[in-house]
Amino acid sequence: MKGLESIFRPKSVAVIGASTRKGTIGHEILHNIIINEFNGKVFPVNPKASVIHSIKCYSTVLDVPDAVDLALVIVPREAVPAVAEQCGQKGVKGLVVISAGFKEVGGKGIKLENEVVDICKKYGMRMIGPNCFGIVNTDPDYSLNCTFGKTKALQGKVGFISQSGALGEAIMNHAYELGLGFSMVASIGNKADISANEILEFWKDDPDTKVILLYLENFGNPRIFTKIAREISRHKPIVAVKSGRTRQGAIAASSHTGALAELDVGVDALFDQCGVLRVSSVEELFDVARAMANQPIPKGNRVAIVSNAGGPGLLATDALVNLGMDVAPYTGVTKTKLKKAISGLGNVNNPLDLVAGAGGSSFQKALSLIKNDKNFDSIIPIFVPPVTINQLEVAKSIHEGIKGTKKTVLACFMGAGEGSEGVNYLKQNGIPVYIFPEAIAKALSQIDIYRRWLDRPRYEFKAFKVNKKRVEEIVEEAISNGDEAIVGEPALEILTCYGIPAAMGKIANSEKAAVSAAEELGFPVAIKINTPQILHKTDMGAVVIDIRSAKEVKAAFTSLKKKVAGLKIKGKDRFSVSVQEMINGGVETVIGMTTDPSFGPLIMFGLGGIYVEVLKDVAFRINPLNEGNVTEMMEGLKTYPLLTGQRGAEAVDISKLKESLLRLSQLVTDFDIFSEIDINPFIASSIKGKSKAVDARFIIKKS
Amino acid sequence: MKGLESIFRPKSVAVIGASTRKGTIGHEILHNIIINEFNGKVFPVNPKASVIHSIKCYSTVLDVPDAVDLALVIVPREAVPAVAEQCGQKGVKGLVVISAGFKEVGGKGIKLENEVVDICKKYGMRMIGPNCFGIVNTDPDYSLNCTFGKTKALQGKVGFISQSGALGEAIMNHAYELGLGFSMVASIGNKADISANEILEFWKDDPDTKVILLYLENFGNPRIFTKIAREISRHKPIVAVKSGRTRQGAIAASSHTGALAELDVGVDALFDQCGVLRVSSVEELFDVARAMANQPIPKGNRVAIVSNAGGPGLLATDALVNLGMDVAPYTGVTKTKLKKAISGLGNVNNPLDLVAGAGGSSFQKALSLIKNDKNFDSIIPIFVPPVTINQLEVAKSIHEGIKGTKKTVLACFMGAGEGSEGVNYLKQNGIPVYIFPEAIAKALSQIDIYRRWLDRPRYEFKAFKVNKKRVEEIVEEAISNGDEAIVGEPALEILTCYGIPAAMGKIANSEKAAVSAAEELGFPVAIKINTPQILHKTDMGAVVIDIRSAKEVKAAFTSLKKKVAGLKIKGKDRFSVSVQEMINGGVETVIGMTTDPSFGPLIMFGLGGIYVEVLKDVAFRINPLNEGNVTEMMEGLKTYPLLTGQRGAEAVDISKLKESLLRLSQLVTDFDIFSEIDINPFIASSIKGKSKAVDARFIIKKS
C-alpha cells in the first residue's frame, strides 16, 4: 500500500497537532474522525496533552507504538518540516497537511513548502496540501472523514476535488442539504506534491466513484490533465467549475494561488476536447452531479413535462427550449391514452397540465403512459403542493409511475422545501428533486452536452505528405536575417509546402510590370504592397481589390506608392507590389494559431475580419487537431450558415477548409518555432480548387 | 370605499364556501384569516354548518347581519353565479373568486365566467379571479391573509402579482424561507374583471410597497400596461417573470390560460421601454427583490469584494465581469490603508482576500475603509464560515463595518445555510444574504440595468414635416388595384415623401433605354427587375450590382430577362428593369416594421441581410419611437461597431440613420394600413447625403 492508497485507505492515522480545545482545527479533525467511526486506529499527537477526546495522546509521531499509514498535520507552518521529517523516520506513507501559510502567501512560505516537498521525496512519502481542508472516504470499510467542517459527508457516488479549502467546506454543507453523497473528497490546496491529475487517475477505475466533480483555479499540467480526463470521460462524467474565467478573475486567482492565469479560450477548448463539462457555478455543479449520480444519461434531448400547475410547466419549457432542448408535443397513442386516462383534461400539451386538483393517481397514470413513449428521452414531473393534496402520496405515485423506465427522470417540487416528506421519499428512491424548474433545465442541457460528446465519432490524427524541408529553409533564412515574422510571398509559400492552397502573386516594382503581371494572371486582380512589409494591410488601405483593367492597375500602383512615400518607415524606397489573382464570390475566413502559456498552441478558426473582430465569433482548439475537432470548430460558429450557403448563396468547399485546418495543425506540430500564425483572409470558395489563402503571417518565437 | 380599496382593505369579510373539513380550501382560507388575526369581522357562509372554526356560520351571505365589504368565493363553479347574485343584493363591494373551472378549461367555463362578470357589472361589484390563490395585505391595520397556502406572509415592502395560482403558493413559500416580506399579494387568476394593470395603478402611490414583482403569462392590455409601468418605474422598480418566452412555452401558455401568445421580442421591447426588469426565473425574481427592498440602487457598476476565502471571491468576480459589472482594483488611499490595517495581507486585490483565519475584526476594518472609497458603488462581503470562527460575530462586524454607507451592500455567507445565526442577524439589519456569489452578481447586474434606465435622458416625440397627402394617393391607388403590397419605385417614393432618402431609379424596358439610364445616372449602377414584382429579389439573383460599362448593362439586362422568362409567374411578358445609382462603400442596414397582435407595430433595425438573418442581431421597439429609443436600438446591437467604424473604416452617418428610423415611426403612426414594412437594404454611408434606401416593400393589411 502506497501513495494515494495509503492516504485514502489507511489502517492507522496520526493526527499531529490534535488539540483538546474545542473549535480549533486540531480538535475538530480528530472529532470528525472519531464520530464518523473510522474503521482503523487513530493516534492523537501533541506534546502538551496526554489524552484528547478520550484517546491516549503521544508527544511525537515517533512515540506512536503502531505503524502509521497516514499523518494529518495541523501544526504552525514553521513546525511542519520537522514534523514531516519525523513522519519520514517513522515510515509514515502519506501526509495531509492542513496547515497554511506556504506558497499561497509568498515569501518565507515558498521556502518552507519546498523544504517539506524535499523531505517527502527523501522518504518516499506522498503529500496532499499544504493549505487544504482535508480528505474524506465514505467507503464503510474505511469511513474516514479527516476534515474540520461541521458537515457530515453522506455516502454516495460522487468524487470531489477542490482546489479551494474554504469552498470545500461550503460545498460539503450544500451537498449535505441536497442529500448528495460522496465516495471520496480531496481538498488539494497548494498541490505541492499530489495534483488533481493524480487523484483523477486514482479514481479512474474506482467502482464507488461514478461522477467526478472539480473545483479548479488553475491547471498544474494541462497536457496530462487532457490525457487522463479524456480517458475517464469515456466512462464516467467529469464536471468542473474553473474560476478565473474573466480577466479580472484570472488576475485575482493568480495572486491568491501564485498560479499563472491561462487564456480562458484555452480552458474551454481543453474541456471540450476531453469531454469535461464546464459549469458556471457551484450550484450548477451540484445540480448536474445529482442528476448524473442517480439517473442514466438520456439518449437524446427530447423532454416530456408533466405538471399539476401551468406556470411552472411554462417556466420549465422556456428554460429548456432556450438551452436547446426539445419539448415536442405528445402525439399518437400517448396523446390518445393521456386524453382518455385523465378525465377533465382539456388539451393534451407538453407540458402536460394536470390542473391544480391533480393528486397522485393522475401523476401515476400520466407517467406510466409517457415512460413508454419512444419520442422522449427524459421526463420532468413538476409538482406544486397545494394544501389539499398529500405530498408524500404524490411522491410515491411519481415513483410508481416511472418504475422500470430507462429514461432520465428529474423531479421538481416547487415550494415544497428541501427535506419535506415527499422530496425525501423521491431522493431516497434515486430521483433527484429540484426546487426550481430552471435548475432542471440547466442540468439536463449540460448532460446533453456530455451525451453529444460521447456520441462524437472518434477520429485518428492524420498525417499528410508535405514539403517540410523547404519550410525549414524558409524559416532558417528568416532567422538568419533576424526577421521577427515571415510575411508576404514566403509566408504563402510555407502554406503551399503544407498543401494549404494559396493565391500566389507576382512581384512588380513598376507600373508596367504590374500591368503585365495582371494580364498574365487575368482580370480581376488584387494589388497589395509587397515591400516594405506592412503587417496589418487593410488597416492602412494597403490593398486594392477587384481591379478590372490595365488603367485601374496603374491607378492602384500609383496610389499605393504614394501611400508608402507618406509613411515614416524604413525600406520605403525599395517599393514593390504583389499582383494576385482576385478570388471572387467566396467567404472570407481566418485561420490561425496562438500560443497559450499552459496549453501550448491553440488553432483558431473564424469568419472574415469583422466576424472575428467585432462579433468575436471564433473557435479555438488545442493542437493537434483531428477531423472531429475541425468539424466541431466550424459547426459551433454562429456564422456557420454563411459557409453552408443561405439566401441563394452556394455552400463553400467545406472539405477543403477542414483539410487546410488539419494541414495547419501538422505544420504547427512540425514547427515549434512560431508563436503565432495568421492566415487572413483564407477565401473559402464554392468552386472546387478556388479556395485559397490570400495573405499569411508567421510570427517567430522570441528566443 | 370601493373597488380595490374594498378588496385589500375591507372591514368585514365573508368566506362563502367555508368548510369544517380540514385540508379543504374552504377551511384553510378561513383558518388563515383567523390565525393572521384579521383586524375586522369575518363571517363564514355555508348552508350545511352552523359554526366553523369557532365562529357562527350563516346559510347565505344575505343572512349575515352586518355589512360585508369583501366576499371570498370557494363554491363549486356552477354555484358561483348564484353566489355572486346574492353578494350583489347584499351590497358586497368586492369578490375574490378562488373557484376554478372557468375560462381556463374552455367550454361551459367560458359561459359561466361571462355570467359572473355580468352580475358584477350589474351591481358595481369588482372581482379578482376566478381561478386564483387569494390575496394578502400585511398592513397591521388590516392583517388580511385570504390565501389557502400553508405559508405565513411576512410584513415587508414588496407587492407581488401572480397570474398563476400554483406559482403564487410556491413563491410565498420561497419568500418566507428567504425572509422576504410582502406589503400585498394578489393572485389574479383569469383576470375576468380586475387586471394586473389596475393593481399596479392601485400600488403606484402605496407608501408600503417599494418594489413590485410580477409573474405574468400574458398581457391584458399592453398599451395601458406600458403607460402605468413607465410611470411607476420612475420611482419604484417593477421586476417581472414573463413566461411563454419560447415558441413552445407560448403555445402551452396559450392553451392553459386561453390567452393569445405574443411575440417575445415585443415583450422585451415593452419591458425595456417602460423600465420593467425582466428576469428569467422565480429564483432571480426574489434575488433582485431582496436587494431592492432593502438596499439603495447603486450609483454605478463598480463593485468592491471582500472575502475570507479566495475561491468564492473568484467566482463572484467571474460572474460579475461576465455580466458587465466592473471589479476594478483598490487604489490610492484605500489600498495603502487596507495594506496597513490588515496585517499578514500579501497583495491588496479586488476581490480582497482576508485569508481563511480572518474573523470579524478584519472584515470590519476592511469594510470601514472601502465604504469611503468613491471608486465603488456597491460592496459584497463574502464569508465562508470555518468552524473556528464565530459566524454571528462576523455578521455583527460586517454590519458595523458598513454602517452609514449609501453604497449597496449584498452579503454572501457561503455554506452557512439559510436561517443560521449570522445570516439572520444581517437580514434583520437590512443586509440581504445570499448563499452563492453568482446570485449576487445576477441581482446586481439586473439592478444596474434599472439604474441605467433611470439615467436615460427623457426625449419628446418629434414630428417631421412630411408629404402625407402623396403617400395617401399611392396607398389608395395600390388598394384600388387590389395590390397586396407596394414595392419598387412607388415604395421608394413613399419613403421620399417622409424624408427618408431613397435611391430613385429609372425604369427601362429595353437594353437601349437601360444603357441611357445608366449613362445619365453615371456608373457604377445596379439593375434590378422592376416587373413582374418579385418580392425577395436577392433570393433569385434578380439584382445585378456594380455595373461599370454599357457592355455590362446590356449583359445584365439580357440575363435578367432570361431569368424572368424561365419563371412560372404572371406578368412576365411586360418585362422592365429599374436602373439605380450604385451606392458604394456604405454599410447595409435593414429598417422595418412588423405588427404584433397585442403590442401593435414594432419598429425593427439591424445590419445587412446576413446579420439579421443568420446572426439574429436585430433590435425591436414598440412604435412610436423617440430619439432615446432609436439610440438604444442601435447601441444595443452586437454589430454596432460596424456603424461607428473599425479597422480603418469610417463611421457612417448615424444621425441620418436615426432620423430615418424616427421618420419611419411617424409614417407607421400616420398609416395604420401596413402590416409590414421592409426597407432592405438601407445603405448607411459615411458620406453626408449618400445614405439611401435601395429597396422597400410595404405589405398592406388584409381587410
Interface residues (C-beta under 8 A of the other chain):
Chain A: G23 T24 I25 E28 A100 V105 G106 F148 G149 K150 S162 Q163 S164 G165 A166 L167 E169 A170 I171 M172 N173 H174 E177 Y215 E217 V241 S243 G244 R245 T246 R247 Q248 G249 I251 A252 A253 S255 H256 T257 S280 S281 V282 E283 N308 A309 G310 G311 P312 G313 L314 L315 T317 D318 A319 V321 N322 V327 A328 G344 G346 N347 N349 N350 P351 D353 V355 A356 G357 V384 P385 P386 V387 T388 M414 G415 A416 G417 I435 F436 E438 A439 H536 T538 D539 M540 G541 R548 G609 I610 E613 V614 L615 K638 T639 P641 L642 Q646 R647 G648
Chain B: G23 T24 I25 E28 A100 V105 G106 F148 G149 K150 T151 S162 Q163 S164 G165 A166 L167 E169 A170 I171 M172 N173 H174 E177 Y215 E217 V241 S243 G244 R245 T246 R247 Q248 G249 I251 A252 A253 S255 H256 T257 S280 S281 V282 E283 N308 A309 G310 G311 P312 G313 L314 L315 T317 D318 A319 V321 N322 V327 A328 G344 G346 N347 N349 N350 P351 D353 V355 A356 G357 V384 P385 P386 V387 T388 M414 G415 A416 G417 I435 F436 E438 T538 D539 M540 G541 R548 G609 I610 E613 V614 L615 K638 T639 P641 L642 Q646 R647 G648
